[in-house]
C-alpha cells in the first residue's frame, strides 16, 4: 500500500465497528457498476449468516489490527 493509503487505514482503524463497516460498504460500492440490488441482497444474506454463526459460537471475532496482521502474512 502507498503511504497515503496506510495513513488512511490508520485513521480508519480509529473508527468504531459500525463506522468501519459503513466505510467498507462505501468503498465496496465505489467498485460497482451494475447489479447493485443483487449485490446488496447477497451481502445482506452473507452478513446475516456470519452474525448467526458468530452468535452460535461457530465463528470468532478478531480485532481489526490482528486481522490485518494475519492478512498481510498471507
N, CA, C and O atoms as CSV, one atom per row, in Angstrom:
chain,resi,resn,atom,element,x,y,z
A,1,UNK,N,N,0.846,-1.178,0.000
A,1,UNK,CA,C,0.000,0.000,0.000
A,1,UNK,C,C,0.887,1.235,0.000
A,1,UNK,O,O,2.027,1.214,0.463
A,2,UNK,N,N,0.337,2.288,-0.524
A,2,UNK,CA,C,1.068,3.547,-0.536
A,2,UNK,C,C,1.073,4.157,0.861
A,2,UNK,O,O,0.311,3.744,1.735
A,3,UNK,N,N,1.935,5.134,1.056
A,3,UNK,CA,C,1.991,5.846,2.335
A,3,UNK,C,C,0.647,6.501,2.631
A,3,UNK,O,O,0.165,6.477,3.763
A,4,UNK,N,N,0.052,7.087,1.594
A,4,UNK,CA,C,-1.255,7.735,1.770
A,4,UNK,C,C,-2.323,6.724,2.177
A,4,UNK,O,O,-3.123,6.993,3.074
A,5,UNK,N,N,-2.339,5.567,1.524
A,5,UNK,CA,C,-3.319,4.530,1.861
A,5,UNK,C,C,-3.101,4.024,3.279
A,5,UNK,O,O,-4.069,3.789,4.002
A,6,UNK,N,N,-1.858,3.854,3.686
A,6,UNK,CA,C,-1.567,3.423,5.058
A,6,UNK,C,C,-2.023,4.457,6.075
A,6,UNK,O,O,-2.525,4.097,7.140
A,7,UNK,N,N,-1.856,5.733,5.761
A,7,UNK,CA,C,-2.309,6.798,6.664
A,7,UNK,C,C,-3.829,6.772,6.796
A,7,UNK,O,O,-4.369,6.942,7.889
A,8,UNK,N,N,-4.511,6.558,5.677
A,8,UNK,CA,C,-5.976,6.474,5.705
A,8,UNK,C,C,-6.411,5.268,6.524
A,8,UNK,O,O,-7.337,5.361,7.329
A,9,UNK,N,N,-5.744,4.134,6.320
A,9,UNK,CA,C,-6.064,2.925,7.084
A,9,UNK,C,C,-5.880,3.169,8.579
A,9,UNK,O,O,-6.730,2.783,9.381
A,10,UNK,N,N,-4.785,3.800,8.950
A,10,UNK,CA,C,-4.515,4.076,10.367
A,10,UNK,C,C,-5.649,4.900,10.980
A,10,UNK,O,O,-6.086,4.624,12.097
A,11,UNK,N,N,-6.117,5.899,10.256
A,11,UNK,CA,C,-7.227,6.722,10.740
A,11,UNK,C,C,-8.526,5.920,10.776
A,11,UNK,O,O,-9.307,6.047,11.718
A,12,UNK,N,N,-8.758,5.101,9.760
A,12,UNK,CA,C,-9.988,4.303,9.696
A,12,UNK,C,C,-10.074,3.332,10.865
A,12,UNK,O,O,-11.163,3.073,11.377
A,13,UNK,N,N,-8.944,2.796,11.287
A,13,UNK,CA,C,-8.945,1.840,12.399
A,13,UNK,C,C,-9.315,2.487,13.731
A,13,UNK,O,O,-9.593,1.784,14.703
A,14,UNK,N,N,-9.322,3.801,13.783
A,14,UNK,CA,C,-9.738,4.519,14.993
A,14,UNK,C,C,-11.265,4.598,15.102
A,14,UNK,O,O,-11.802,4.912,16.164
A,15,UNK,N,N,-11.957,4.310,13.996
A,15,UNK,CA,C,-13.419,4.358,13.989
A,15,UNK,C,C,-13.989,3.172,14.752
A,15,UNK,O,O,-13.330,2.144,14.908
A,16,UNK,N,N,-15.232,3.328,15.229
A,16,UNK,CA,C,-15.868,2.180,15.880
A,16,UNK,C,C,-16.293,1.175,14.806
A,16,UNK,O,O,-16.232,1.466,13.612
A,17,UNK,N,N,-16.718,0.005,15.242
A,17,UNK,CA,C,-17.017,-1.091,14.312
A,17,UNK,C,C,-18.091,-0.722,13.292
A,17,UNK,O,O,-17.969,-1.067,12.117
A,18,UNK,N,N,-19.121,-0.037,13.720
A,18,UNK,CA,C,-20.201,0.346,12.805
A,18,UNK,C,C,-19.679,1.315,11.751
A,18,UNK,O,O,-19.980,1.170,10.567
A,19,UNK,N,N,-18.903,2.295,12.177
A,19,UNK,CA,C,-18.351,3.258,11.227
A,19,UNK,C,C,-17.409,2.579,10.235
A,19,UNK,O,O,-17.405,2.917,9.052
A,20,UNK,N,N,-16.612,1.624,10.714
A,20,UNK,CA,C,-15.714,0.893,9.809
A,20,UNK,C,C,-16.518,0.085,8.796
A,20,UNK,O,O,-16.165,0.030,7.618
A,21,UNK,N,N,-17.601,-0.543,9.258
A,21,UNK,CA,C,-18.447,-1.320,8.349
A,21,UNK,C,C,-19.074,-0.414,7.290
A,21,UNK,O,O,-19.146,-0.784,6.118
A,22,UNK,N,N,-19.524,0.759,7.697
A,22,UNK,CA,C,-20.105,1.702,6.741
A,22,UNK,C,C,-19.053,2.172,5.738
A,22,UNK,O,O,-19.346,2.339,4.554
A,23,UNK,N,N,-17.843,2.380,6.214
A,23,UNK,CA,C,-16.749,2.781,5.328
A,23,UNK,C,C,-16.431,1.677,4.325
A,23,UNK,O,O,-16.236,1.937,3.137
A,24,UNK,N,N,-16.382,0.448,4.815
A,24,UNK,CA,C,-16.138,-0.692,3.927
A,24,UNK,C,C,-17.217,-0.755,2.850
A,24,UNK,O,O,-16.925,-0.951,1.670
A,25,UNK,N,N,-18.461,-0.587,3.273
A,25,UNK,CA,C,-19.566,-0.643,2.313
A,25,UNK,C,C,-19.428,0.452,1.261
A,25,UNK,O,O,-19.625,0.200,0.072
A,26,UNK,N,N,-19.090,1.668,1.693
A,26,UNK,CA,C,-18.936,2.776,0.748
A,26,UNK,C,C,-17.785,2.516,-0.219
A,26,UNK,O,O,-17.900,2.793,-1.413
A,27,UNK,N,N,-16.682,1.987,0.291
A,27,UNK,CA,C,-15.555,1.659,-0.583
A,27,UNK,C,C,-15.940,0.553,-1.561
A,27,UNK,O,O,-15.618,0.622,-2.748
A,28,UNK,N,N,-16.622,-0.453,-1.058
A,28,UNK,CA,C,-17.060,-1.549,-1.916
A,28,UNK,C,C,-17.966,-1.032,-3.027
A,28,UNK,O,O,-17.820,-1.410,-4.189
A,29,UNK,N,N,-18.893,-0.174,-2.658
A,29,UNK,CA,C,-19.835,0.363,-3.645
A,29,UNK,C,C,-19.116,1.169,-4.729
A,29,UNK,O,O,-19.613,1.277,-5.850
A,30,UNK,N,N,-17.965,1.730,-4.407
A,30,UNK,CA,C,-17.245,2.529,-5.399
A,30,UNK,C,C,-16.762,1.676,-6.569
A,30,UNK,O,O,-16.420,2.216,-7.621
A,31,UNK,N,N,-16.728,0.354,-6.406
A,31,UNK,CA,C,-16.325,-0.546,-7.480
A,31,UNK,C,C,-17.503,-1.016,-8.323
A,31,UNK,O,O,-17.310,-1.544,-9.418
A,32,UNK,N,N,-18.700,-0.833,-7.831
A,32,UNK,CA,C,-19.885,-1.352,-8.502
A,32,UNK,C,C,-20.249,-0.521,-9.724
A,32,UNK,O,O,-20.176,0.708,-9.711
A,33,UNK,N,N,-20.638,-1.218,-10.765
A,33,UNK,CA,C,-21.151,-0.530,-11.950
A,33,UNK,C,C,-22.557,-1.012,-12.290
A,33,UNK,O,O,-23.364,-0.246,-12.816
A,34,UNK,N,N,-22.856,-2.279,-11.993
A,34,UNK,CA,C,-24.193,-2.823,-12.255
A,34,UNK,C,C,-24.539,-3.824,-11.163
A,34,UNK,O,O,-23.680,-4.249,-10.390
A,35,UNK,N,N,-25.797,-4.188,-11.116
A,35,UNK,CA,C,-26.226,-5.241,-10.204
A,35,UNK,C,C,-26.228,-4.860,-8.737
A,35,UNK,O,O,-26.090,-5.732,-7.880
A,36,UNK,N,N,-26.381,-3.588,-8.427
A,36,UNK,CA,C,-26.315,-3.134,-7.043
A,36,UNK,C,C,-27.336,-3.836,-6.160
A,36,UNK,O,O,-27.007,-4.271,-5.057
A,37,UNK,N,N,-28.554,-3.949,-6.630
A,37,UNK,CA,C,-29.596,-4.576,-5.808
A,37,UNK,C,C,-29.270,-6.043,-5.529
A,37,UNK,O,O,-29.446,-6.518,-4.407
A,38,UNK,N,N,-28.805,-6.743,-6.531
A,38,UNK,CA,C,-28.436,-8.153,-6.348
A,38,UNK,C,C,-27.266,-8.281,-5.380
A,38,UNK,O,O,-27.242,-9.178,-4.537
A,39,UNK,N,N,-26.300,-7.381,-5.505
A,39,UNK,CA,C,-25.158,-7.410,-4.588
A,39,UNK,C,C,-25.590,-7.103,-3.161
A,39,UNK,O,O,-25.151,-7.759,-2.217
A,40,UNK,N,N,-26.451,-6.106,-3.011
A,40,UNK,CA,C,-26.946,-5.766,-1.676
A,40,UNK,C,C,-27.640,-6.963,-1.035
A,40,UNK,O,O,-27.423,-7.261,0.139
A,41,UNK,N,N,-28.464,-7.636,-1.805
A,41,UNK,CA,C,-29.183,-8.801,-1.298
A,41,UNK,C,C,-28.212,-9.906,-0.898
A,41,UNK,O,O,-28.353,-10.513,0.163
A,42,UNK,N,N,-27.233,-10.161,-1.751
A,42,UNK,CA,C,-26.246,-11.211,-1.460
A,42,UNK,C,C,-25.424,-10.867,-0.227
A,42,UNK,O,O,-25.196,-11.726,0.625
A,43,UNK,N,N,-24.975,-9.613,-0.122
A,43,UNK,CA,C,-24.171,-9.224,1.038
A,43,UNK,C,C,-25.002,-9.230,2.320
A,43,UNK,O,O,-24.496,-9.601,3.380
A,44,UNK,N,N,-26.263,-8.827,2.235
A,44,UNK,CA,C,-27.125,-8.859,3.418
A,44,UNK,C,C,-27.292,-10.293,3.901
A,44,UNK,O,O,-27.247,-10.561,5.102
A,45,UNK,N,N,-27.485,-11.210,2.965
A,45,UNK,CA,C,-27.625,-12.626,3.308
A,45,UNK,C,C,-26.333,-13.151,3.945
A,45,UNK,O,O,-26.374,-13.867,4.945
A,46,UNK,N,N,-25.195,-12.790,3.362
A,46,UNK,CA,C,-23.896,-13.216,3.897
A,46,UNK,C,C,-23.667,-12.635,5.295
A,46,UNK,O,O,-23.201,-13.335,6.194
A,47,UNK,N,N,-23.996,-11.363,5.469
A,47,UNK,CA,C,-23.820,-10.722,6.773
A,47,UNK,C,C,-24.669,-11.413,7.835
A,47,UNK,O,O,-24.193,-11.683,8.938
A,48,UNK,N,N,-25.921,-11.697,7.503
A,48,UNK,CA,C,-26.801,-12.391,8.449
A,48,UNK,C,C,-26.255,-13.770,8.790
A,48,UNK,O,O,-26.307,-14.199,9.943
A,49,UNK,N,N,-25.736,-14.457,7.790
A,49,UNK,CA,C,-25.159,-15.783,8.007
A,49,UNK,C,C,-23.967,-15.711,8.961
A,49,UNK,O,O,-23.822,-16.547,9.853
A,50,UNK,N,N,-23.124,-14.709,8.762
A,50,UNK,CA,C,-21.948,-14.549,9.627
A,50,UNK,C,C,-22.351,-14.167,11.052
A,50,UNK,O,O,-21.761,-14.648,12.019
A,51,UNK,N,N,-23.350,-13.306,11.175
A,51,UNK,CA,C,-23.836,-12.922,12.510
A,51,UNK,C,C,-24.399,-14.142,13.224
A,51,UNK,O,O,-24.107,-14.369,14.398
A,52,UNK,N,N,-25.206,-14.925,12.519
A,52,UNK,CA,C,-25.776,-16.142,13.104
A,52,UNK,C,C,-24.674,-17.100,13.549
A,52,UNK,O,O,-24.747,-17.664,14.641
A,53,UNK,N,N,-23.656,-17.286,12.712
A,53,UNK,CA,C,-22.545,-18.184,13.047
A,53,UNK,C,C,-21.786,-17.667,14.264
A,53,UNK,O,O,-21.394,-18.451,15.129
A,54,UNK,N,N,-21.577,-16.360,14.338
A,54,UNK,CA,C,-20.883,-15.769,15.484
A,54,UNK,C,C,-21.699,-15.979,16.761
A,54,UNK,O,O,-21.160,-16.388,17.789
A,55,UNK,N,N,-22.985,-15.699,16.689
A,55,UNK,CA,C,-23.842,-15.833,17.867
A,55,UNK,C,C,-23.975,-17.282,18.314
A,55,UNK,O,O,-24.209,-17.549,19.493
A,56,UNK,N,N,-23.827,-18.214,17.388
A,56,UNK,CA,C,-23.899,-19.642,17.720
A,56,UNK,C,C,-22.551,-20.193,18.177
A,56,UNK,O,O,-22.432,-21.375,18.500
A,57,UNK,N,N,-21.537,-19.329,18.202
A,57,UNK,CA,C,-20.212,-19.763,18.636
A,57,UNK,C,C,-19.430,-20.524,17.572
A,57,UNK,O,O,-18.417,-21.154,17.877
A,58,UNK,N,N,-19.892,-20.468,16.333
A,58,UNK,CA,C,-19.218,-21.175,15.239
A,58,UNK,C,C,-18.175,-20.305,14.543
A,58,UNK,O,O,-17.414,-20.786,13.703
A,59,UNK,N,N,-18.148,-19.050,14.890
A,59,UNK,CA,C,-17.249,-18.089,14.264
A,59,UNK,C,C,-16.751,-17.167,15.352
A,59,UNK,O,O,-17.535,-16.710,16.184
A,60,UNK,N,N,-15.460,-16.887,15.361
A,60,UNK,CA,C,-14.938,-15.985,16.380
A,60,UNK,C,C,-14.595,-14.638,15.755
A,60,UNK,O,O,-14.312,-14.546,14.561
A,61,UNK,N,N,-14.625,-13.622,16.563
A,61,UNK,CA,C,-14.293,-12.280,16.102
A,61,UNK,C,C,-12.827,-11.996,16.399
A,61,UNK,O,O,-12.240,-12.573,17.314
A,62,UNK,N,N,-12.252,-11.105,15.617
A,62,UNK,CA,C,-10.869,-10.682,15.811
A,62,UNK,C,C,-10.828,-9.165,15.806
A,62,UNK,O,O,-11.639,-8.511,15.150
A,63,UNK,N,N,-9.881,-8.613,16.541
A,63,UNK,CA,C,-9.658,-7.175,16.479
A,63,UNK,C,C,-9.141,-6.848,15.079
A,63,UNK,O,O,-8.442,-7.657,14.469
A,64,UNK,N,N,-9.480,-5.680,14.577
A,64,UNK,CA,C,-9.088,-5.301,13.216
A,64,UNK,C,C,-7.583,-5.376,13.016
A,64,UNK,O,O,-7.120,-5.867,11.987
A,65,UNK,N,N,-6.813,-4.895,13.990
A,65,UNK,CA,C,-5.358,-4.911,13.820
A,65,UNK,C,C,-4.820,-6.339,13.746
A,65,UNK,O,O,-3.880,-6.607,12.997
A,66,UNK,N,N,-5.401,-7.250,14.510
A,66,UNK,CA,C,-4.977,-8.656,14.455
A,66,UNK,C,C,-5.314,-9.261,13.095
A,66,UNK,O,O,-4.504,-9.989,12.520
A,67,UNK,N,N,-6.489,-8.968,12.588
A,67,UNK,CA,C,-6.898,-9.498,11.283
A,67,UNK,C,C,-5.994,-8.972,10.175
A,67,UNK,O,O,-5.616,-9.719,9.273
A,68,UNK,N,N,-5.652,-7.701,10.240
A,68,UNK,CA,C,-4.786,-7.123,9.214
A,68,UNK,C,C,-3.392,-7.734,9.239
A,68,UNK,O,O,-2.776,-7.921,8.191
A,69,UNK,N,N,-2.894,-8.045,10.430
A,69,UNK,CA,C,-1.588,-8.707,10.533
A,69,UNK,C,C,-1.659,-10.079,9.874
A,69,UNK,O,O,-0.768,-10.445,9.108
A,70,UNK,N,N,-2.713,-10.842,10.167
A,70,UNK,CA,C,-2.873,-12.169,9.552
A,70,UNK,C,C,-2.949,-12.066,8.032
A,70,UNK,O,O,-2.326,-12.850,7.316
A,71,UNK,N,N,-3.709,-11.103,7.551
A,71,UNK,CA,C,-3.869,-10.932,6.108
A,71,UNK,C,C,-2.545,-10.560,5.457
A,71,UNK,O,O,-2.208,-11.072,4.389
A,72,UNK,N,N,-1.799,-9.677,6.095
A,72,UNK,CA,C,-0.533,-9.235,5.498
A,72,UNK,C,C,0.496,-10.353,5.436
A,72,UNK,O,O,1.430,-10.285,4.637
A,73,UNK,N,N,0.343,-11.383,6.268
A,73,UNK,CA,C,1.268,-12.515,6.265
A,73,UNK,C,C,0.937,-13.532,5.182
A,73,UNK,O,O,1.739,-14.425,4.908
A,74,UNK,N,N,-0.225,-13.409,4.566
A,74,UNK,CA,C,-0.650,-14.377,3.536
A,74,UNK,C,C,-0.009,-14.083,2.203
A,74,UNK,O,O,-0.255,-14.795,1.230
